[in-house]
Amino acid sequence: MTGTDKTPLLAVLATGGTIASRKDSHGAARPGLTARDLLAILPPIPARLRPRELLAKDSSCLTLADMQAISDAVGAELADPEIAGIVVLHGTDAMEETAFLTLLQHAPEKPVIFTGAQFASDHPRSDGAGNLADALNLAADAARPGVALAFGGRVLPIRGLYKSASDCAEAFALAVDEAMPRLSPLPAPVAGIRVDIVAVHPGGDALHLDASLAAGAQGIVLAALGSGNASPEIVAGIARATAQAVPVVTSSRVPRGLLAPVYGGGGGGHDMRLAGAIHARLLRPGQARILLAAMLANGRPAEEIRAAFETQ
């Protein structure tokens, strides 16, 4: 873990998650390992390492304020001229959301690599050390700027990323296998912005959509069916949200493929769009929530929000 002044200096930001977990006396895996603990078990890495503890949470518990704190910490490290690259240790349940927020807010010119683990450190199939070693090697490569994921022996871009498996080392996949154009940076903090995800099921009513409106949601994302479809009741709920100037983004519970508002019939994506919904072309619900929150935080007008989802 030592090096000369010519050796790149990498920041390692620990936030908890499975990679930092081991079983407690009750048999439950809980975050308890520090970044230094994890780095100590690695083989030699061609870099100097600067670990920093940010959080010790399961990512299923992260709020937008927590994600913002992680993104802010990345920004602080990016501003340090001594830092050549950054590794963020993160839980897999919300990995794609925090990584996407970081990409949106910073568009970094240095490597920022997210990684984590599917299996706790004391699990027979523990994969954290291997993922961390891969991430550090990527972060030390100045020729690979930007935000990426190192996981299961693969390197993946962030936009369109989703967790595709809960019980194997290759945990992530992409909604589409094509490069997406870059968005302009959205630097304003998202802490304090409320965007809800509402699950849609066949024949469902608008109870949960209306409840989000009543709770003060500033934006709503629908985890809809197929290519982005719902029911006539949901369409009516979208119209109510639109009348209150609350943007509704239609995404899908289907993990792969581009989404298109082509169906009518009273509750299809075409009808939802006519009622005011914004149709996400690529992003699945988790990342759609992050993009909508970021655009609302930055005061982007409705036309620009629609364009960001429907043309990307």
Secondary structure by P-SEA (a helix, b strand, c coil): cccccccbbbbbbbccccccbbbcccccccccccaaaaaaacccccbbbbbbbccccccccccaaaaaaaaaaaaaaaacccccbbbbbbbcccaaaaaaaaaaccccccbbbbbccccccccccccaaaaaaaaaaaaaccccccbbbbcccbbbbccccccccccccccccccccbbbbbccccccccccbbbbbbbbcccccaaaaaaaaaacccbbbbbccccbbbcaaaaaaaaaaaaacbbbbbbcccccccccccccccccaaaaaaacccccccccaaaaaaaaaaaaaacccaaaaaaacccc
